Amino acid sequence: MKTLIKNINIITPYEILRGQGLVITDGIISSIDREEKLSMEYFDNVIDGKKNYLSPGFIDIHNHGNSGFDIMDSTEEAIDNIAEFHLKNGVTSFLGTVITSSYEKIEKAIKNLVNYDNKVDKANLIGIHLEGPFFSIDRKGAQPEKHIKTPNLEDMNRLLSISNGKMKMVSLAPELKGALSVISYLKSNNVIVAMAHSNASYEEAKKGIYEGVSMATHLYNGMRSFSHREPGIVGAALTDDRVYCELIYDTIHVHDISVEIAVNMKGIDKIVLVSDAMRAAGLKDGEYELGGQKVYVKKGAARLENGSLAGSTLNLTKAVHNMVFKMNIPIHNAVRMASLNPAKAIKIDDRKGSLEVGKDADMIIFDSDINILASIVGGDIQWIKN
């Protein structure tokens, strides 16, 4: 099957190509060239982009659920609905995020993710992000305190074993006793380690980075605040080139100036936009649940009864929109933060994350206001706006 997408503005990680076409052959990007040259070839299918933008599909590496469902529901139906929502909102690939819970529930959620088969008309589940249970009580946020544990290799080995090679990222607090051994163990098993829900000092965070931490989960949130005398985990993350920084840019979790500081410090290629969405994403304000706790959503902000933020109702399309229209980031750079950067962070950029010859044809078409018009997975249009 050979498909041409023409009359489109192609977003690469470094520029926007205008007046060029993109060819997909059997689900892989096979050519990007001048339209007049490509139009002379034979194609099974021709898609008219109508002068909109063609972008790599977004990759959400930190999300708990949406549309009334949560990864912790541990059902095929839940993943189906979560994946369908993602596709309509520009996400073509995602990690299913498992929250702190009892080991029984964590294992059940992991096994459900492992056994899930990707389907047509839905975003691709590409792995697991284990957020917990090795966290600081002081910075637990919406992580259920009664299930927070001390890091240990026995439990980590068990969870890694049942993940059947699909564990892509684990978030933990690097300052805890036993954490450094777990970090080293995970790195040796090619699992990305992120620091999160942590009260680590600058020195403690740096020790974690030396052992293998390469990500700061939802920067600024769930971690010791920056101080001029104790830079903490924020200072370590912002100044160490080995670390990618997640940002939940919903204008609720982080102030615009904090976003600007992060972008200026890390540069375009080390910021990873995430949704950290919970089951209320895509739904109205009201009462919901996260990790067995009541969550109240008001004006789009999800909070526990004590006022702590409990995930978000964000999607990556809105996060990219905010980067472009609030931060004035060039559109190709904002797109990179939601596509190539997360792909690089979890080491799948050899096949996903950018529109380059030889990579998977997972892409989206959107207009100048970043409204998603179509989502393409594996070279086929899987969703189109009516």
Summary of the structure (lengths in Angstrom):
residues: 386
radius of gyration: 20.2
end to end distance: 24.9
largest distance: 65.1
contacts: 1435
relative contact order: 0.16
helix: 30%
strand: 30%
